[in-house]
Amino acid sequence: MAEKNEDFEPNIVAFLCNWCSYAGADLAGTSRIQYPSNVRVIRVMCSGRVNPLFVMNALQQGADGVLISGCHPGDCHYMQGNYYARRRFNLMRNFLEYLGVEPARVRMSWVSASEGAKWKEVIEEVTNGVKEVGPMDQFKRRQLNW
Amino acid sequence: MVDVNKLRETAKEVISREDVRELIGYRPGTYGFRARPAFVMGPDEAGELIFTPACVNNLASYIVLEEKLPVKRGEEPDLRKVAVMVKGCDSRALVQQMEEKAYERDRILVLGIPCTGVVDMAKVEARFPNILELGEIALEGDRFVLSFNGTKEEVAKEELLADKCKRCRYPTPLVYDELLDSEVERFADDDYSDVEEMEKRAAEDKWAYWEEKFSRCIRCYSCRNVCPMCYCEDCVLDRLQPQWMRRSVDISENTAYHISRAYHLAGRCIQCGECQRVCPVDIPLMELNRKFYKDVEELYDYEPGTNVENPPLLSTFKVEDREDFIM
């Protein structure tokens, strides 16, 4: 896509489940772990709450990448929400790749409440991946300048 | 081929039954080779029903599209059956609708038509343009015989056959109460070669391809309206709160529309090809649906519309589902 720009700082929207990943990110914060500040966190009650259209909508509204993070399989607070999420996002990811949206933009991870260090690694990987592919310019909403 | 006399007799018998309200079938169109849907309300109307390779419509859509008006106080709801003529592909729409509990099996009466393939009207019209008189298409062996204006033309089956029929896995209806002809052996299979070819392209190429296709969309929503699986009373596309996509026709909103439409058919699309047939600007919508169809089959070993007992794909899961894409 666009030429690689060293100064490019992507916007990444992360949907984190309340019980594991949000607590994991919180732990990273209270443990003073440094991680890229490109991520904007939206807390949802469960990764199964995340409608696949959220991903599409985030990309439309200016996100360069989207991350969905939930509890590890078997650890879901609601027993099975993350299993449903896994099916949905596997299909959504493959489909967006089919349309020409790089798979690095739509990522999913399992981060538990005790994995502050893993949260840092995940964010670094996602941010670097999105930096690699550049700004999202496929179907971003155009701002009208009257 | 279906014997038209037998078809009409069966239809007459069915519509005369006390517990049948209406019968949905096909009758000749007004010009060219077209056939159109017929809504038969009484035995005297059953005489004009036909089935030819020109009967392309998927009549399963009409069952779920019918508006359910509120019943007046003191009146009983009309619970009589709706009879419907279905080809192999259309019967899968019925199966999928019943799988999703759209209605009970005893609400419909299915007249199954073992189908040897229908034509693609676009191909017919490209070959025989501007025919204003009513013509007829019949399949004889491996050739379509088109009679119009007192002449007869023979065309090889391959040339006019609809693309969906070239990869049809279920020519005989999977669900029926009465079969109007003897069963047809499967004559084709699906190898997903078109989807695989698209998958191999680079991201820029893919997007360039789809950007051109999506930018043509005029958002007439024909593809949604004709789809037998799109029967939500409150469609996400019509909602204003939250408004998932704006009504403006530009590449961003068009892409959002096509992503939503295709995603809502993930694990539900039964490959009847109606969306692509009705598209006024020739967007290859089936290529989107087929990507999901292929993924669903490969990842979850699930084929929509084949078994009423199956639970819908995205409302179930297996613990051992693939998760190699997860960090």
Contacts between the chains, C-beta under 8 A, distances in Angstrom:
chain1	res1	chain2	res2	distance
A	1	B	203	7.6
A	1	B	204	7.0
A	52	B	263	5.8
A	53	B	236	7.3
A	53	B	244	5.7
A	53	B	259	7.8
A	53	B	260	6.0
A	53	B	263	7.4
A	56	B	256	5.7
A	56	B	259	5.0
A	56	B	260	7.0
A	57	B	244	6.6
A	57	B	256	7.4
A	60	B	245	8.0
A	60	B	252	5.6
A	60	B	255	8.0
A	60	B	256	5.7
A	73	B	319	6.8
A	73	B	323	7.3
A	74	B	319	7.8
A	80	B	317	6.7
A	83	B	317	3.8
A	83	B	318	7.9
A	83	B	319	6.9
A	83	B	321	7.0
A	84	B	314	7.2
A	84	B	315	7.7
A	84	B	317	5.7
A	86	B	317	7.1
A	86	B	321	5.8
A	86	B	323	5.7
A	86	B	326	7.0
A	87	B	300	7.2
A	87	B	313	7.5
A	87	B	314	6.0
A	87	B	317	5.6
A	87	B	321	6.1
A	88	B	314	6.2
A	89	B	325	7.9
A	90	B	295	7.8
A	90	B	299	6.3
A	90	B	321	7.6
A	90	B	322	6.5
A	90	B	323	7.8
A	90	B	325	6.2
A	91	B	263	7.5
A	91	B	266	5.2
A	91	B	267	7.7
A	91	B	292	6.4
A	91	B	295	5.8
A	91	B	296	7.3
A	91	B	299	7.7
A	91	B	314	8.0
A	92	B	263	6.6
A	93	B	325	6.1
A	94	B	291	7.3
A	94	B	295	5.2
A	95	B	259	7.3
A	95	B	262	6.8
A	95	B	263	6.7
A	95	B	266	7.6
A	95	B	288	7.8
A	95	B	291	6.0
A	95	B	292	6.6
A	95	B	295	7.7
A	96	B	259	7.6
A	97	B	199	8.0
A	97	B	203	7.7
A	98	B	195	8.0
A	98	B	198	6.7
A	98	B	199	6.4
A	98	B	206	6.8
A	98	B	288	7.9
A	98	B	291	4.8
A	99	B	206	6.3
A	99	B	207	6.7
A	99	B	210	5.1
A	99	B	255	7.5
A	99	B	259	7.4
A	100	B	203	4.8
A	100	B	204	6.9
A	100	B	205	7.4
A	100	B	206	3.4
A	100	B	207	2.9
A	100	B	208	7.5
A	100	B	209	7.5
A	100	B	210	6.1
A	100	B	211	8.0
A	101	B	203	7.5
A	101	B	207	7.4
A	102	B	203	5.4
A	103	B	325	7.8
A	107	B	327	6.3
A	108	B	325	6.6
A	108	B	326	4.9
A	108	B	327	7.1
A	109	B	326	6.1
A	109	B	327	3.9
A	110	B	326	6.0
A	110	B	327	7.6
A	122	B	327	5.3
A	125	B	327	6.5
A	126	B	327	7.9
A	138	B	207	5.3
A	138	B	211	7.5
A	138	B	255	7.4
A	139	B	251	6.0
A	139	B	252	4.7
A	139	B	255	3.9
A	139	B	256	6.9
A	140	B	252	6.3
A	141	B	252	4.7
A	141	B	253	7.9
A	142	B	250	6.9
A	142	B	252	6.6
